[in-house]
Every structure is written in structure tokens, then in C-alpha cells.
Amino acid sequence: MAIPPELQRHEISAAQFAAYYNQALELGIEVDPDHWDALNAAAWPILVPSDAQSRAGAGPA
């Protein structure tokens, strides 16, 4: 069974990765609305309000 091109392994160098990262910071990243909905649904149960109490318990003790 052939692996679809979008799922095939693709290696890039650290320099290429850094360039792509900087480009994404400058231009933004477009996320498909269906994917964004799925990310929000997955994150919703674990996110807490950003308030003093939640920030006080964040991070290493």
C-alpha cells in the first residue's frame, strides 16, 4: 500500500526549520476552520481562566 504524499516523511535542516518558523511569525499561519474547531474542542476541557489564582498555581513549585 502506497503512503499518500502528504503523509510521507520529509526532512528539513535546522536552518530551514528556523526560516519557516520566522516566516510563520511574520506572515501568520492559516488553519483550516474544521481543524481549528477540533483544536478548540480538544483544549476546552483542560483550559482554565487566566486569573490570579490560576497563575499562582502554574509552573514548577
mmCIF file as Biopython writes it, N, C-alpha, C and O atoms, coordinates in Angstrom:
data_model
#
loop_
_atom_site.group_PDB
_atom_site.id
_atom_site.type_symbol
_atom_site.label_atom_id
_atom_site.label_alt_id
_atom_site.label_comp_id
_atom_site.label_asym_id
_atom_site.label_entity_id
_atom_site.label_seq_id
_atom_site.pdbx_PDB_ins_code
_atom_site.Cartn_x
_atom_site.Cartn_y
_atom_site.Cartn_z
_atom_site.occupancy
_atom_site.B_iso_or_equiv
_atom_site.auth_seq_id
_atom_site.auth_asym_id
_atom_site.pdbx_PDB_model_num
ATOM 1   N N  . MET A ? 1  ? 0.839   -1.179 0.000  1.0 0.0 1  A 1 
ATOM 2   C CA . MET A ? 1  ? 0.000   0.000  0.000  1.0 0.0 1  A 1 
ATOM 3   C C  . MET A ? 1  ? 0.888   1.247  0.000  1.0 0.0 1  A 1 
ATOM 4   O O  . MET A ? 1  ? 1.783   1.375  0.835  1.0 0.0 1  A 1 
ATOM 5   N N  . ALA A ? 2  ? 0.647   2.133  -0.905 1.0 0.0 2  A 1 
ATOM 6   C CA . ALA A ? 2  ? 1.449   3.350  -1.021 1.0 0.0 2  A 1 
ATOM 7   C C  . ALA A ? 2  ? 1.022   4.375  0.025  1.0 0.0 2  A 1 
ATOM 8   O O  . ALA A ? 2  ? -0.160  4.503  0.343  1.0 0.0 2  A 1 
ATOM 9   N N  . ILE A ? 3  ? 2.000   5.097  0.552  1.0 0.0 3  A 1 
ATOM 10  C CA . ILE A ? 3  ? 1.733   6.157  1.519  1.0 0.0 3  A 1 
ATOM 11  C C  . ILE A ? 3  ? 1.398   7.433  0.747  1.0 0.0 3  A 1 
ATOM 12  O O  . ILE A ? 3  ? 2.139   7.818  -0.158 1.0 0.0 3  A 1 
ATOM 13  N N  . PRO A ? 4  ? 0.278   8.098  1.097  1.0 0.0 4  A 1 
ATOM 14  C CA . PRO A ? 4  ? -0.065  9.347  0.401  1.0 0.0 4  A 1 
ATOM 15  C C  . PRO A ? 4  ? 1.059   10.374 0.563  1.0 0.0 4  A 1 
ATOM 16  O O  . PRO A ? 4  ? 1.713   10.413 1.605  1.0 0.0 4  A 1 
ATOM 17  N N  . PRO A ? 5  ? 1.286   11.198 -0.451 1.0 0.0 5  A 1 
ATOM 18  C CA . PRO A ? 5  ? 2.396   12.169 -0.394 1.0 0.0 5  A 1 
ATOM 19  C C  . PRO A ? 5  ? 2.354   13.067 0.846  1.0 0.0 5  A 1 
ATOM 20  O O  . PRO A ? 5  ? 3.403   13.389 1.403  1.0 0.0 5  A 1 
ATOM 21  N N  . GLU A ? 6  ? 1.175   13.468 1.279  1.0 0.0 6  A 1 
ATOM 22  C CA . GLU A ? 6  ? 1.092   14.372 2.421  1.0 0.0 6  A 1 
ATOM 23  C C  . GLU A ? 6  ? 1.477   13.697 3.739  1.0 0.0 6  A 1 
ATOM 24  O O  . GLU A ? 6  ? 1.712   14.376 4.739  1.0 0.0 6  A 1 
ATOM 25  N N  . LEU A ? 7  ? 1.542   12.352 3.741  1.0 0.0 7  A 1 
ATOM 26  C CA . LEU A ? 7  ? 1.923   11.621 4.942  1.0 0.0 7  A 1 
ATOM 27  C C  . LEU A ? 7  ? 3.333   11.049 4.867  1.0 0.0 7  A 1 
ATOM 28  O O  . LEU A ? 7  ? 3.793   10.410 5.813  1.0 0.0 7  A 1 
ATOM 29  N N  . GLN A ? 8  ? 4.014   11.269 3.762  1.0 0.0 8  A 1 
ATOM 30  C CA . GLN A ? 8  ? 5.365   10.754 3.607  1.0 0.0 8  A 1 
ATOM 31  C C  . GLN A ? 8  ? 6.340   11.588 4.429  1.0 0.0 8  A 1 
ATOM 32  O O  . GLN A ? 8  ? 6.142   12.785 4.638  1.0 0.0 8  A 1 
ATOM 33  N N  . ARG A ? 9  ? 7.386   10.932 4.885  1.0 0.0 9  A 1 
ATOM 34  C CA . ARG A ? 9  ? 8.405   11.603 5.688  1.0 0.0 9  A 1 
ATOM 35  C C  . ARG A ? 9  ? 9.125   12.648 4.843  1.0 0.0 9  A 1 
ATOM 36  O O  . ARG A ? 9  ? 9.475   12.406 3.689  1.0 0.0 9  A 1 
ATOM 37  N N  . HIS A ? 10 ? 9.337   13.817 5.448  1.0 0.0 10 A 1 
ATOM 38  C CA . HIS A ? 10 ? 10.042  14.900 4.780  1.0 0.0 10 A 1 
ATOM 39  C C  . HIS A ? 10 ? 10.979  15.529 5.794  1.0 0.0 10 A 1 
ATOM 40  O O  . HIS A ? 10 ? 10.529  16.049 6.815  1.0 0.0 10 A 1 
ATOM 41  N N  . GLU A ? 11 ? 12.264  15.487 5.529  1.0 0.0 11 A 1 
ATOM 42  C CA . GLU A ? 11 ? 13.247  16.030 6.458  1.0 0.0 11 A 1 
ATOM 43  C C  . GLU A ? 11 ? 13.712  17.401 5.995  1.0 0.0 11 A 1 
ATOM 44  O O  . GLU A ? 11 ? 13.902  17.650 4.805  1.0 0.0 11 A 1 
ATOM 45  N N  . ILE A ? 12 ? 13.893  18.294 6.983  1.0 0.0 12 A 1 
ATOM 46  C CA . ILE A ? 12 ? 14.436  19.621 6.702  1.0 0.0 12 A 1 
ATOM 47  C C  . ILE A ? 12 ? 15.563  19.886 7.689  1.0 0.0 12 A 1 
ATOM 48  O O  . ILE A ? 12 ? 15.629  19.275 8.755  1.0 0.0 12 A 1 
ATOM 49  N N  . SER A ? 13 ? 16.438  20.794 7.322  1.0 0.0 13 A 1 
ATOM 50  C CA . SER A ? 13 ? 17.560  21.138 8.200  1.0 0.0 13 A 1 
ATOM 51  C C  . SER A ? 13 ? 17.092  22.104 9.290  1.0 0.0 13 A 1 
ATOM 52  O O  . SER A ? 13 ? 16.011  22.686 9.202  1.0 0.0 13 A 1 
ATOM 53  N N  . ALA A ? 14 ? 17.920  22.259 10.308 1.0 0.0 14 A 1 
ATOM 54  C CA . ALA A ? 14 ? 17.611  23.207 11.378 1.0 0.0 14 A 1 
ATOM 55  C C  . ALA A ? 14 ? 17.491  24.625 10.822 1.0 0.0 14 A 1 
ATOM 56  O O  . ALA A ? 14 ? 16.653  25.402 11.278 1.0 0.0 14 A 1 
ATOM 57  N N  . ALA A ? 15 ? 18.326  24.963 9.840  1.0 0.0 15 A 1 
ATOM 58  C CA . ALA A ? 15 ? 18.266  26.303 9.239  1.0 0.0 15 A 1 
ATOM 59  C C  . ALA A ? 15 ? 16.956  26.499 8.487  1.0 0.0 15 A 1 
ATOM 60  O O  . ALA A ? 15 ? 16.348  27.567 8.563  1.0 0.0 15 A 1 
ATOM 61  N N  . GLN A ? 16 ? 16.518  25.470 7.761  1.0 0.0 16 A 1 
ATOM 62  C CA . GLN A ? 16 ? 15.233  25.574 7.058  1.0 0.0 16 A 1 
ATOM 63  C C  . GLN A ? 16 ? 14.093  25.696 8.057  1.0 0.0 16 A 1 
ATOM 64  O O  . GLN A ? 16 ? 13.171  26.487 7.859  1.0 0.0 16 A 1 
ATOM 65  N N  . PHE A ? 17 ? 14.154  24.920 9.124  1.0 0.0 17 A 1 
ATOM 66  C CA . PHE A ? 17 ? 13.109  24.979 10.143 1.0 0.0 17 A 1 
ATOM 67  C C  . PHE A ? 17 ? 13.034  26.384 10.742 1.0 0.0 17 A 1 
ATOM 68  O O  . PHE A ? 17 ? 11.944  26.930 10.913 1.0 0.0 17 A 1 
ATOM 69  N N  . ALA A ? 18 ? 14.182  26.963 11.058 1.0 0.0 18 A 1 
ATOM 70  C CA . ALA A ? 18 ? 14.225  28.315 11.615 1.0 0.0 18 A 1 
ATOM 71  C C  . ALA A ? 18 ? 13.660  29.329 10.631 1.0 0.0 18 A 1 
ATOM 72  O O  . ALA A ? 18 ? 12.945  30.248 11.031 1.0 0.0 18 A 1 
ATOM 73  N N  . ALA A ? 19 ? 13.971  29.173 9.354  1.0 0.0 19 A 1 
ATOM 74  C CA . ALA A ? 19 ? 13.456  30.094 8.336  1.0 0.0 19 A 1 
ATOM 75  C C  . ALA A ? 19 ? 11.942  29.974 8.225  1.0 0.0 19 A 1 
ATOM 76  O O  . ALA A ? 19 ? 11.242  30.983 8.133  1.0 0.0 19 A 1 
ATOM 77  N N  . TYR A ? 20 ? 11.428  28.729 8.233  1.0 0.0 20 A 1 
ATOM 78  C CA . TYR A ? 20 ? 9.971   28.538 8.175  1.0 0.0 20 A 1 
ATOM 79  C C  . TYR A ? 20 ? 9.296   29.120 9.410  1.0 0.0 20 A 1 
ATOM 80  O O  . TYR A ? 20 ? 8.227   29.724 9.314  1.0 0.0 20 A 1 
ATOM 81  N N  . TYR A ? 21 ? 9.921   28.939 10.568 1.0 0.0 21 A 1 
ATOM 82  C CA . TYR A ? 21 ? 9.382   29.482 11.813 1.0 0.0 21 A 1 
ATOM 83  C C  . TYR A ? 21 ? 9.299   31.006 11.743 1.0 0.0 21 A 1 
ATOM 84  O O  . TYR A ? 21 ? 8.266   31.592 12.069 1.0 0.0 21 A 1 
ATOM 85  N N  . ASN A ? 22 ? 10.382  31.640 11.321 1.0 0.0 22 A 1 
ATOM 86  C CA . ASN A ? 22 ? 10.389  33.106 11.219 1.0 0.0 22 A 1 
ATOM 87  C C  . ASN A ? 22 ? 9.367   33.597 10.206 1.0 0.0 22 A 1 
ATOM 88  O O  . ASN A ? 22 ? 8.717   34.620 10.424 1.0 0.0 22 A 1 
ATOM 89  N N  . GLN A ? 23 ? 9.220   32.876 9.102  1.0 0.0 23 A 1 
ATOM 90  C CA . GLN A ? 23 ? 8.231   33.252 8.100  1.0 0.0 23 A 1 
ATOM 91  C C  . GLN A ? 23 ? 6.820   33.147 8.683  1.0 0.0 23 A 1 
ATOM 92  O O  . GLN A ? 23 ? 5.979   34.011 8.434  1.0 0.0 23 A 1 
ATOM 93  N N  . ALA A ? 24 ? 6.565   32.101 9.450  1.0 0.0 24 A 1 
ATOM 94  C CA . ALA A ? 24 ? 5.251   31.935 10.069 1.0 0.0 24 A 1 
ATOM 95  C C  . ALA A ? 24 ? 4.965   33.049 11.065 1.0 0.0 24 A 1 
ATOM 96  O O  . ALA A ? 24 ? 3.831   33.516 11.168 1.0 0.0 24 A 1 
ATOM 97  N N  . LEU A ? 25 ? 5.997   33.480 11.806 1.0 0.0 25 A 1 
ATOM 98  C CA . LEU A ? 25 ? 5.807   34.587 12.743 1.0 0.0 25 A 1 
ATOM 99  C C  . LEU A ? 25 ? 5.450   35.871 12.006 1.0 0.0 25 A 1 
ATOM 100 O O  . LEU A ? 25 ? 4.609   36.644 12.465 1.0 0.0 25 A 1 
ATOM 101 N N  . GLU A ? 26 ? 6.088   36.092 10.872 1.0 0.0 26 A 1 
ATOM 102 C CA . GLU A ? 26 ? 5.845   37.313 10.101 1.0 0.0 26 A 1 
ATOM 103 C C  . GLU A ? 26 ? 4.521   37.277 9.352  1.0 0.0 26 A 1 
ATOM 104 O O  . GLU A ? 26 ? 3.793   38.270 9.325  1.0 0.0 26 A 1 
ATOM 105 N N  . LEU A ? 27 ? 4.206   36.143 8.747  1.0 0.0 27 A 1 
ATOM 106 C CA . LEU A ? 27 ? 3.037   36.064 7.873  1.0 0.0 27 A 1 
ATOM 107 C C  . LEU A ? 27 ? 1.811   35.423 8.526  1.0 0.0 27 A 1 
ATOM 108 O O  . LEU A ? 27 ? 0.703   35.522 7.999  1.0 0.0 27 A 1 
ATOM 109 N N  . GLY A ? 28 ? 2.005   34.776 9.654  1.0 0.0 28 A 1 
ATOM 110 C CA . GLY A ? 28 ? 0.908   34.060 10.299 1.0 0.0 28 A 1 
ATOM 111 C C  . GLY A ? 28 ? 0.765   32.668 9.719  1.0 0.0 28 A 1 
ATOM 112 O O  . GLY A ? 28 ? 1.418   32.307 8.740  1.0 0.0 28 A 1 
ATOM 113 N N  . ILE A ? 29 ? -0.095  31.906 10.340 1.0 0.0 29 A 1 
ATOM 114 C CA . ILE A ? 29 ? -0.344  30.539 9.910  1.0 0.0 29 A 1 
ATOM 115 C C  . ILE A ? 29 ? -1.835  30.400 9.658  1.0 0.0 29 A 1 
ATOM 116 O O  . ILE A ? 29 ? -2.652  30.746 10.511 1.0 0.0 29 A 1 
ATOM 117 N N  . GLU A ? 30 ? -2.182  29.898 8.494  1.0 0.0 30 A 1 
ATOM 118 C CA . GLU A ? 30 ? -3.589  29.691 8.173  1.0 0.0 30 A 1 
ATOM 119 C C  . GLU A ? 30 ? -3.997  28.297 8.628  1.0 0.0 30 A 1 
ATOM 120 O O  . GLU A ? 30 ? -3.376  27.302 8.254  1.0 0.0 30 A 1 
ATOM 121 N N  . VAL A ? 31 ? -5.041  28.239 9.435  1.0 0.0 31 A 1 
ATOM 122 C CA . VAL A ? 31 ? -5.535  26.967 9.947  1.0 0.0 31 A 1 
ATOM 123 C C  . VAL A ? 31 ? -6.933  26.748 9.396  1.0 0.0 31 A 1 
ATOM 124 O O  . VAL A ? 31 ? -7.789  27.629 9.487  1.0 0.0 31 A 1 
ATOM 125 N N  . ASP A ? 32 ? -7.162  25.573 8.824  1.0 0.0 32 A 1 
ATOM 126 C CA . ASP A ? 32 ? -8.471  25.211 8.307  1.0 0.0 32 A 1 
ATOM 127 C C  . ASP A ? 32 ? -9.500  25.336 9.430  1.0 0.0 32 A 1 
ATOM 128 O O  . ASP A ? 32 ? -9.249  24.857 10.536 1.0 0.0 32 A 1 
ATOM 129 N N  . PRO A ? 33 ? -10.653 25.965 9.178  1.0 0.0 33 A 1 
ATOM 130 C CA . PRO A ? 33 ? -11.657 26.149 10.230 1.0 0.0 33 A 1 
ATOM 131 C C  . PRO A ? 33 ? -12.081 24.852 10.923 1.0 0.0 33 A 1 
ATOM 132 O O  . PRO A ? 33 ? -12.321 24.856 12.130 1.0 0.0 33 A 1 
ATOM 133 N N  . ASP A ? 34 ? -12.176 23.753 10.189 1.0 0.0 34 A 1 
ATOM 134 C CA . ASP A ? 34 ? -12.534 22.473 10.813 1.0 0.0 34 A 1 
ATOM 135 C C  . ASP A ? 34 ? -11.439 22.006 11.776 1.0 0.0 34 A 1 
ATOM 136 O O  . ASP A ? 34 ? -11.730 21.459 12.840 1.0 0.0 34 A 1 
ATOM 137 N N  . HIS A ? 35 ? -10.187 22.224 11.395 1.0 0.0 35 A 1 
ATOM 138 C CA . HIS A ? 35 ? -9.081  21.848 12.274 1.0 0.0 35 A 1 
ATOM 139 C C  . HIS A ? 35 ? -9.071  22.733 13.515 1.0 0.0 35 A 1 
ATOM 140 O O  . HIS A ? 35 ? -8.817  22.259 14.622 1.0 0.0 35 A 1 
ATOM 141 N N  . TRP A ? 36 ? -9.349  24.024 13.323 1.0 0.0 36 A 1 
ATOM 142 C CA . TRP A ? 36 ? -9.370  24.955 14.450 1.0 0.0 36 A 1 
ATOM 143 C C  . TRP A ? 36 ? -10.474 24.551 15.433 1.0 0.0 36 A 1 
ATOM 144 O O  . TRP A ? 36 ? -10.266 24.589 16.646 1.0 0.0 36 A 1 
ATOM 145 N N  . ASP A ? 37 ? -11.637 24.169 14.918 1.0 0.0 37 A 1 
ATOM 146 C CA . ASP A ? 37 ? -12.730 23.711 15.781 1.0 0.0 37 A 1 
ATOM 147 C C  . ASP A ? 37 ? -12.316 22.474 16.567 1.0 0.0 37 A 1 
ATOM 148 O O  . ASP A ? 37 ? -12.626 22.360 17.753 1.0 0.0 37 A 1 
ATOM 149 N N  . ALA A ? 38 ? -11.616 21.545 15.914 1.0 0.0 38 A 1 
ATOM 150 C CA . ALA A ? 38 ? -11.168 20.331 16.591 1.0 0.0 38 A 1 
ATOM 151 C C  . ALA A ? 38 ? -10.140 20.664 17.678 1.0 0.0 38 A 1 
ATOM 152 O O  . ALA A ? 38 ? -10.173 20.077 18.760 1.0 0.0 38 A 1 
ATOM 153 N N  . LEU A ? 39 ? -9.233  21.596 17.400 1.0 0.0 39 A 1 
ATOM 154 C CA . LEU A ? 39 ? -8.256  22.008 18.410 1.0 0.0 39 A 1 
ATOM 155 C C  . LEU A ? 39 ? -8.941  22.647 19.611 1.0 0.0 39 A 1 
ATOM 156 O O  . LEU A ? 39 ? -8.603  22.353 20.757 1.0 0.0 39 A 1 
ATOM 157 N N  . ASN A ? 40 ? -9.900  23.518 19.343 1.0 0.0 40 A 1 
ATOM 158 C CA . ASN A ? 40 ? -10.632 24.159 20.429 1.0 0.0 40 A 1 
ATOM 159 C C  . ASN A ? 40 ? -11.398 23.140 21.260 1.0 0.0 40 A 1 
ATOM 160 O O  . ASN A ? 40 ? -11.415 23.232 22.488 1.0 0.0 40 A 1 
ATOM 161 N N  . ALA A ? 41 ? -12.027 22.178 20.613 1.0 0.0 41 A 1 
ATOM 162 C CA . ALA A ? 41 ? -12.788 21.149 21.332 1.0 0.0 41 A 1 
ATOM 163 C C  . ALA A ? 41 ? -11.865 20.307 22.200 1.0 0.0 41 A 1 
ATOM 164 O O  . ALA A ? 41 ? -12.234 19.933 23.313 1.0 0.0 41 A 1 
ATOM 165 N N  . ALA A ? 42 ? -10.667 20.002 21.706 1.0 0.0 42 A 1 
ATOM 166 C CA . ALA A ? 42 ? -9.718  19.201 22.471 1.0 0.0 42 A 1 
ATOM 167 C C  . ALA A ? 42 ? -9.147  19.994 23.650 1.0 0.0 42 A 1 
ATOM 168 O O  . ALA A ? 42 ? -8.908  19.425 24.715 1.0 0.0 42 A 1 
ATOM 169 N N  . ALA A ? 43 ? -8.930  21.287 23.473 1.0 0.0 43 A 1 
ATOM 170 C CA . ALA A ? 43 ? -8.313  22.105 24.515 1.0 0.0 43 A 1 
ATOM 171 C C  . ALA A ? 43 ? -9.311  22.560 25.572 1.0 0.0 43 A 1 
ATOM 172 O O  . ALA A ? 43 ? -8.923  22.815 26.712 1.0 0.0 43 A 1 
ATOM 173 N N  . TRP A ? 44 ? -10.567 22.666 25.223 1.0 0.0 44 A 1 
ATOM 174 C CA . TRP A ? 44 ? -11.569 23.236 26.126 1.0 0.0 44 A 1 
ATOM 175 C C  . TRP A ? 44 ? -11.568 22.591 27.515 1.0 0.0 44 A 1 
ATOM 176 O O  . TRP A ? 44 ? -11.600 23.321 28.505 1.0 0.0 44 A 1 
ATOM 177 N N  . PRO A ? 45 ? -11.532 21.270 27.635 1.0 0.0 45 A 1 
ATOM 178 C CA . PRO A ? 45 ? -11.585 20.665 28.975 1.0 0.0 45 A 1 
ATOM 179 C C  . PRO A ? 45 ? -10.357 20.930 29.846 1.0 0.0 45 A 1 
ATOM 180 O O  . PRO A ? 45 ? -10.430 20.786 31.066 1.0 0.0 45 A 1 
ATOM 181 N N  . ILE A ? 46 ? -9.232  21.314 29.242 1.0 0.0 46 A 1 
ATOM 182 C CA . ILE A ? 46 ? -8.020  21.485 30.040 1.0 0.0 46 A 1 
ATOM 183 C C  . ILE A ? 46 ? -7.649  22.945 30.275 1.0 0.0 46 A 1 
ATOM 184 O O  . ILE A ? 46 ? -6.756  23.227 31.074 1.0 0.0 46 A 1 
ATOM 185 N N  . LEU A ? 47 ? -8.308  23.872 29.602 1.0 0.0 47 A 1 
ATOM 186 C CA . LEU A ? 47 ? -8.003  25.283 29.788 1.0 0.0 47 A 1 
ATOM 187 C C  . LEU A ? 47 ? -8.716  25.812 31.024 1.0 0.0 47 A 1 
ATOM 188 O O  . LEU A ? 47 ? -9.837  25.407 31.331 1.0 0.0 47 A 1 
ATOM 189 N N  . VAL A ? 48 ? -8.053  26.718 31.727 1.0 0.0 48 A 1 
ATOM 190 C CA . VAL A ? 48 ? -8.642  27.349 32.897 1.0 0.0 48 A 1 
ATOM 191 C C  . VAL A ? 48 ? -8.627  28.857 32.684 1.0 0.0 48 A 1 
ATOM 192 O O  . VAL A ? 48 ? -7.843  29.352 31.874 1.0 0.0 48 A 1 
ATOM 193 N N  . PRO A ? 49 ? -9.474  29.597 33.392 1.0 0.0 49 A 1 
ATOM 194 C CA . PRO A ? 49 ? -9.461  31.049 33.247 1.0 0.0 49 A 1 
ATOM 195 C C  . PRO A ? 49 ? -8.098  31.623 33.631 1.0 0.0 49 A 1 
ATOM 196 O O  . PRO A ? 49 ? -7.422  31.093 34.512 1.0 0.0 49 A 1 
ATOM 197 N N  . SER A ? 50 ? -7.708  32.685 32.979 1.0 0.0 50 A 1 
ATOM 198 C CA . SER A ? 50 ? -6.462  33.356 33.299 1.0 0.0 50 A 1 
ATOM 199 C C  . SER A ? 50 ? -6.747  34.385 34.392 1.0 0.0 50 A 1 
ATOM 200 O O  . SER A ? 50 ? -7.096  35.530 34.105 1.0 0.0 50 A 1 
ATOM 201 N N  . ASP A ? 51 ? -6.598  33.971 35.616 1.0 0.0 51 A 1 
ATOM 202 C CA . ASP A ? 51 ? -6.796  34.884 36.735 1.0 0.0 51 A 1 
ATOM 203 C C  . ASP A ? 51 ? -5.654  34.682 37.731 1.0 0.0 51 A 1 
ATOM 204 O O  . ASP A ? 51 ? -4.803  33.815 37.536 1.0 0.0 51 A 1 
ATOM 205 N N  . ALA A ? 52 ? -5.638  35.473 38.784 1.0 0.0 52 A 1 
ATOM 206 C CA . ALA A ? 52 ? -4.543  35.415 39.747 1.0 0.0 52 A 1 
ATOM 207 C C  . ALA A ? 52 ? -4.410  34.026 40.362 1.0 0.0 52 A 1 
ATOM 208 O O  . ALA A ? 52 ? -3.297  33.536 40.552 1.0 0.0 52 A 1 
ATOM 209 N N  . GLN A ? 53 ? -5.527  33.395 40.670 1.0 0.0 53 A 1 
ATOM 210 C CA . GLN A ? 53 ? -5.476  32.072 41.295 1.0 0.0 53 A 1 
ATOM 211 C C  . GLN A ? 53 ? -4.883  31.027 40.350 1.0 0.0 53 A 1 
ATOM 212 O O  . GLN A ? 53 ? -4.065  30.209 40.773 1.0 0.0 53 A 1 
ATOM 213 N N  . SER A ? 54 ? -5.284  31.043 39.084 1.0 0.0 54 A 1 
ATOM 214 C CA . SER A ? 54 ? -4.756  30.054 38.151 1.0 0.0 54 A 1 
ATOM 215 C C  . SER A ? 54 ? -3.278  30.306 37.865 1.0 0.0 54 A 1 
ATOM 216 O O  . SER A ? 54 ? -2.509  29.356 37.719 1.0 0.0 54 A 1 
ATOM 217 N N  . ARG A ? 55 ? -2.871  31.572 37.784 1.0 0.0 55 A 1 
ATOM 218 C CA . ARG A ? 55 ? -1.462  31.875 37.544 1.0 0.0 55 A 1 
ATOM 219 C C  . ARG A ? 55 ? -0.597  31.520 38.750 1.0 0.0 55 A 1 
ATOM 220 O O  . ARG A ? 55 ? 0.566   31.153 38.581 1.0 0.0 55 A 1 
ATOM 221 N N  . ALA A ? 56 ? -1.138  31.622 39.959 1.0 0.0 56 A 1 
ATOM 222 C CA . ALA A ? 56 ? -0.373  31.305 41.164 1.0 0.0 56 A 1 
ATOM 223 C C  . ALA A ? 56 ? -0.025  29.840 41.232 1.0 0.0 56 A 1 
ATOM 224 O O  . ALA A ? 56 ? 0.998   29.474 41.810 1.0 0.0 56 A 1 
ATOM 225 N N  . GLY A ? 57 ? -0.862  28.981 40.647 1.0 0.0 57 A 1 
ATOM 226 C CA . GLY A ? 57 ? -0.594  27.549 40.675 1.0 0.0 57 A 1 
ATOM 227 C C  . GLY A ? 57 ? 0.123   27.033 39.458 1.0 0.0 57 A 1 
ATOM 228 O O  . GLY A ? 57 ? 0.351   25.829 39.345 1.0 0.0 57 A 1 
ATOM 229 N N  . ALA A ? 58 ? 0.485   27.905 38.545 1.0 0.0 58 A 1 
ATOM 230 C CA . ALA A ? 58 ? 1.130   27.474 37.299 1.0 0.0 58 A 1 
ATOM 231 C C  . ALA A ? 58 ? 2.636   27.342 37.480 1.0 0.0 58 A 1 
ATOM 232 O O  . ALA A ? 58 ? 3.256   28.077 38.249 1.0 0.0 58 A 1 
ATOM 233 N N  . GLY A ? 59 ? 3.199   26.399 36.760 1.0 0.0 59 A 1 
ATOM 234 C CA . GLY A ? 59 ? 4.648   26.255 36.739 1.0 0.0 59 A 1 
ATOM 235 C C  . GLY A ? 59 ? 5.184   25.442 37.896 1.0 0.0 59 A 1 
ATOM 236 O O  . GLY A ? 59 ? 4.439   24.999 38.771 1.0 0.0 59 A 1 
ATOM 237 N N  . PRO A ? 60 ? 6.489   25.255 37.882 1.0 0.0 60 A 1 
ATOM 238 C CA . PRO A ? 60 ? 7.128   24.449 38.926 1.0 0.0 60 A 1 
ATOM 239 C C  . PRO A ? 60 ? 7.027   25.127 40.297 1.0 0.0 60 A 1 
ATOM 240 O O  . PRO A ? 60 ? 6.999   26.353 40.408 1.0 0.0 60 A 1 
ATOM 241 N N  . ALA A ? 61 ? 6.976   24.309 41.303 1.0 0.0 61 A 1 
ATOM 242 C CA . ALA A ? 61 ? 6.880   24.833 42.670 1.0 0.0 61 A 1 
ATOM 243 C C  . ALA A ? 61 ? 8.235   25.266 43.191 1.0 0.0 61 A 1 
ATOM 244 O O  . ALA A ? 61 ? 8.341   25.731 44.325 1.0 0.0 61 A 1 
#
